[in-house]
Amino acid sequence: MAEEIYAKLYDRLYAEQEKYVEWLLSQPRIEIMRQSYEFAMREDILMIFENAEIEPEHAQALFDKGTTLADLFHEFEDLETNHMQTIRDMIEGRAKNIIREGEKGDR
């Protein structure tokens, strides 16, 4: 039963993404670039459903409500995330590694 709802929900979201991609490819290059973040996040959201990484009850509720990929993306977009802090931490970590490697080379 769970596999069936995952498949139905995924198929619906996948079809929506295919239409989005079709629309996107018909846009001028600048608009495609503006939409690149949304495209990437929608693909990531779709991957969650492809891999059935949510509870069957949740998949059923989303399916029954008619939730779209656009709905999920906009919900995600409204979240406060630590994305920029993660990037800052990564840059800082890389810089520290370079400094440590330089200090070892000075010896």
Contacts in CASP RR format, 6 or more apart in sequence:
PFRMAT RR
TARGET T0000
AUTHOR 0000-0000-0000
METHOD contacts of the structure
MODEL  1
MAEEIYAKLYDRLYAEQEKYVEWLLSQPRIEIMRQSYEFAMREDILMIFE
NAEIEPEHAQALFDKGTTLADLFHEFEDLETNHMQTIRDMIEGRAKNIIR
EGEKGDR
1 56 0 8 1.000
2 52 0 8 1.000
2 56 0 8 1.000
2 59 0 8 1.000
3 52 0 8 1.000
5 56 0 8 1.000
5 59 0 8 1.000
5 60 0 8 1.000
5 63 0 8 1.000
6 49 0 8 1.000
6 52 0 8 1.000
6 56 0 8 1.000
6 59 0 8 1.000
8 63 0 8 1.000
9 49 0 8 1.000
9 59 0 8 1.000
9 62 0 8 1.000
9 63 0 8 1.000
10 46 0 8 1.000
10 49 0 8 1.000
10 50 0 8 1.000
12 63 0 8 1.000
12 66 0 8 1.000
13 45 0 8 1.000
13 46 0 8 1.000
13 49 0 8 1.000
13 68 0 8 1.000
13 69 0 8 1.000
14 46 0 8 1.000
14 50 0 8 1.000
16 68 0 8 1.000
16 69 0 8 1.000
16 70 0 8 1.000
17 42 0 8 1.000
17 43 0 8 1.000
17 46 0 8 1.000
17 69 0 8 1.000
20 39 0 8 1.000
20 42 0 8 1.000
20 69 0 8 1.000
20 70 0 8 1.000
21 39 0 8 1.000
24 31 0 8 1.000
24 32 0 8 1.000
24 35 0 8 1.000
24 39 0 8 1.000
25 32 0 8 1.000
27 35 0 8 1.000
38 73 0 8 1.000
38 77 0 8 1.000
41 73 0 8 1.000
41 76 0 8 1.000
41 77 0 8 1.000
42 69 0 8 1.000
42 73 0 8 1.000
45 69 0 8 1.000
45 72 0 8 1.000
45 73 0 8 1.000
45 76 0 8 1.000
46 69 0 8 1.000
48 54 0 8 1.000
49 59 0 8 1.000
52 59 0 8 1.000
END
